[in-house]
Amino acid sequence: MTTRTLSIQYPDDLLLSLKESPEEFEAEARLLLAVKLYELGRVTTGRAAELAGLGRVEFMFTLGRFGLSPIGVDPDELGEDFANA
């Protein structure tokens, strides 16, 4: 499989304001891109996890940080379903 590289320019002062190292910022940017592509239904959890540099299970758990569910149901709806069961 061929892989490509995406380069995004950003100023050093962005890192200072976020209090992140370049490595932390770049890992977060990959994660955010993967999460958004998953949210839009453009990629699967497996493909998104690969893009984020995470294992699939770890990525699925990480979706909760963003209010997303790996099973296509809103986490609040799922909680309501269990409460009403």
CYANA upper distance limits for C-alpha pairs under 8 A (distance plus 0.5 A):
 10 TYR  CA     14 LEU  CA      7.48
 11 PRO  CA     15 LEU  CA      7.93
 12 ASP  CA     16 LEU  CA      7.15
 13 ASP  CA     17 SER  CA      6.66
 14 LEU  CA     18 LEU  CA      6.66
 15 LEU  CA     19 LYS  CA      6.21
 15 LEU  CA     20 GLU  CA      5.78
 15 LEU  CA     21 SER  CA      6.89
 15 LEU  CA     22 PRO  CA      7.40
 15 LEU  CA     25 PHE  CA      7.79
 16 LEU  CA     20 GLU  CA      7.22
 20 GLU  CA     24 GLU  CA      6.25
 20 GLU  CA     25 PHE  CA      6.46
 21 SER  CA     25 PHE  CA      6.69
 22 PRO  CA     26 GLU  CA      6.53
 23 GLU  CA     27 ALA  CA      6.60
 24 GLU  CA     28 GLU  CA      6.66
 25 PHE  CA     29 ALA  CA      6.60
 26 GLU  CA     30 ARG  CA      6.73
 27 ALA  CA     31 LEU  CA      6.73
 27 ALA  CA     52 ALA  CA      7.72
 27 ALA  CA     53 GLY  CA      8.48
 28 GLU  CA     32 LEU  CA      6.55
 29 ALA  CA     33 LEU  CA      6.66
 30 ARG  CA     34 ALA  CA      6.67
 30 ARG  CA     51 LEU  CA      7.12
 30 ARG  CA     52 ALA  CA      5.56
 30 ARG  CA     53 GLY  CA      8.33
 31 LEU  CA     35 VAL  CA      6.56
 31 LEU  CA     51 LEU  CA      7.92
 31 LEU  CA     52 ALA  CA      5.04
 31 LEU  CA     53 GLY  CA      8.33
 32 LEU  CA     36 LYS  CA      6.61
 32 LEU  CA     52 ALA  CA      8.46
 33 LEU  CA     37 LEU  CA      6.65
 33 LEU  CA     52 ALA  CA      8.28
 34 ALA  CA     38 TYR  CA      6.66
 34 ALA  CA     48 ALA  CA      5.22
 34 ALA  CA     49 ALA  CA      7.51
 34 ALA  CA     51 LEU  CA      6.45
 34 ALA  CA     52 ALA  CA      6.25
 35 VAL  CA     39 GLU  CA      6.52
 35 VAL  CA     48 ALA  CA      7.25
 35 VAL  CA     63 LEU  CA      7.56
 36 LYS  CA     40 LEU  CA      6.64
 37 LEU  CA     41 GLY  CA      6.86
 37 LEU  CA     42 ARG  CA      5.77
 37 LEU  CA     43 VAL  CA      6.39
 37 LEU  CA     48 ALA  CA      7.74
 38 TYR  CA     42 ARG  CA      6.29
 38 TYR  CA     43 VAL  CA      5.58
 38 TYR  CA     44 THR  CA      6.65
 38 TYR  CA     45 THR  CA      7.12
 38 TYR  CA     48 ALA  CA      6.80
 39 GLU  CA     68 LEU  CA      7.90
 43 VAL  CA     47 ARG  CA      6.44
 43 VAL  CA     48 ALA  CA      6.62
 44 THR  CA     48 ALA  CA      6.55
 45 THR  CA     49 ALA  CA      6.39
 45 THR  CA     56 ARG  CA      6.92
 45 THR  CA     59 PHE  CA      7.71
 45 THR  CA     60 MET  CA      7.30
 45 THR  CA     70 PRO  CA      7.56
 46 GLY  CA     50 GLU  CA      6.75
 46 GLY  CA     55 GLY  CA      8.46
 46 GLY  CA     56 ARG  CA      5.81
 47 ARG  CA     51 LEU  CA      6.80
 48 ALA  CA     52 ALA  CA      6.64
 48 ALA  CA     59 PHE  CA      8.24
 49 ALA  CA     53 GLY  CA      6.54
 49 ALA  CA     54 LEU  CA      5.51
 49 ALA  CA     55 GLY  CA      6.32
 49 ALA  CA     56 ARG  CA      5.67
 49 ALA  CA     58 GLU  CA      8.43
 49 ALA  CA     59 PHE  CA      5.86
 50 GLU  CA     54 LEU  CA      6.56
 50 GLU  CA     55 GLY  CA      7.53
 50 GLU  CA     56 ARG  CA      8.01
 52 ALA  CA     59 PHE  CA      8.37
 54 LEU  CA     58 GLU  CA      6.74
 54 LEU  CA     59 PHE  CA      6.43
 55 GLY  CA     59 PHE  CA      6.64
 56 ARG  CA     60 MET  CA      6.66
 57 VAL  CA     61 PHE  CA      6.85
 58 GLU  CA     62 THR  CA      6.64
 59 PHE  CA     63 LEU  CA      6.85
 60 MET  CA     64 GLY  CA      8.13
 60 MET  CA     69 SER  CA      8.02
 60 MET  CA     70 PRO  CA      6.03
 61 PHE  CA     65 ARG  CA      8.47
 61 PHE  CA     70 PRO  CA      8.46
 62 THR  CA     66 PHE  CA      8.02
 63 LEU  CA     67 GLY  CA      7.04
 63 LEU  CA     68 LEU  CA      5.56
 63 LEU  CA     69 SER  CA      6.60
 63 LEU  CA     70 PRO  CA      7.36
 64 GLY  CA     68 LEU  CA      5.78
 64 GLY  CA     69 SER  CA      6.79
 64 GLY  CA     75 PRO  CA      8.18
 67 GLY  CA     74 ASP  CA      7.90
 67 GLY  CA     75 PRO  CA      7.18
 68 LEU  CA     72 GLY  CA      8.44
 68 LEU  CA     73 VAL  CA      8.32
 68 LEU  CA     74 ASP  CA      6.74
 68 LEU  CA     75 PRO  CA      7.10
 69 SER  CA     73 VAL  CA      6.20
 69 SER  CA     74 ASP  CA      6.34
 69 SER  CA     75 PRO  CA      6.38
 73 VAL  CA     77 GLU  CA      7.25
 73 VAL  CA     78 LEU  CA      7.08
 74 ASP  CA     78 LEU  CA      6.86
 75 PRO  CA     79 GLY  CA      6.75
 76 ASP  CA     80 GLU  CA      6.71
 77 GLU  CA     81 ASP  CA      6.64
 78 LEU  CA     82 PHE  CA      6.86
 79 GLY  CA     83 ALA  CA      6.65
 80 GLU  CA     84 ASN  CA      6.62
 81 ASP  CA     85 ALA  CA      6.68
